[in-house]
Amino acid sequence: MNRERKSLLYYCNHVSLVVLSLLCLIPVLIVIAASLSTENRLVSEGFALWPRGLTLEAYTFAFQQADTMLRAYGVTVFITLFGTFTSLLISSLFAYAISRRDFAYRNSFSFIIFFTMLFNGGLVPTYIVMTNVLHLKDTLWALIVPLLVSAWNILIMRTFFSQNPQAIIEAAKIEGAGEYRLFFQIIIPMSTPVLATIGIITVLGYWNDWFNALLYIDNRSLLPLQYLVYNMVANAQMMKELSNSAGASLVTAIPTKSLQMAVVMIVITPMTVIYLYFKRYFVRGLTIGALKG
């Protein structure tokens, strides 16, 4: 009887998860359908799970300046890859140091990194430091440095590193391994779940960032993808409003609603592929610190 109850509960859980997964897919399907719909039918008939008048007008409008779009893609890919790699390197080194019980200044550095989670200088001091002290305005470093170190990520890594078996570290030291060799050849291979988890979070942070470009970038050749598509959608909306107020026929030629959905698809597709590839590490990383029976 207990076996039958467990089997019934097992199938009910799976059915519930399948239904929940399908419900989560509905917004994605609506976005895809809207990006392939004509503007007039989308405005008059609303959103649906299937395209209303199949067309690639929105994607054609988005890629009218293909060279600018590709350049923005290149900028975003570079700052995402380089920023994520550098952030993981700095954060993991810091976290490993404060996870070692034999590190003399462990508590002091832990307090420093925790203090930054409670208090920060604010936007104006940060802007002054970035522009007047570091002179990073209109450089790619202005898009990388602000997101380079996260106190929360360091604390998560420290929790993971502290769970590594001390016997392995002691054995490596007995065999003559130095600190750097111990870290890069033993600790890092053992820490792929937390590195992948923090890596995905950092990648999303760099990929979705547009605010730093708004603050520090005036050179259009250095604009990242997010800020470029934000300007594109804003300009299209403004043009449509101006043409509408003037009674011009241009209003029907600017696919603002479908353009927004097409831009969403252009932006999220690479991140979706990356997440699907690293999701197994992400799930394992989320269990850090969980109770085990």
Beta strands, then each sheet from edge to edge (+ up, - down):
end
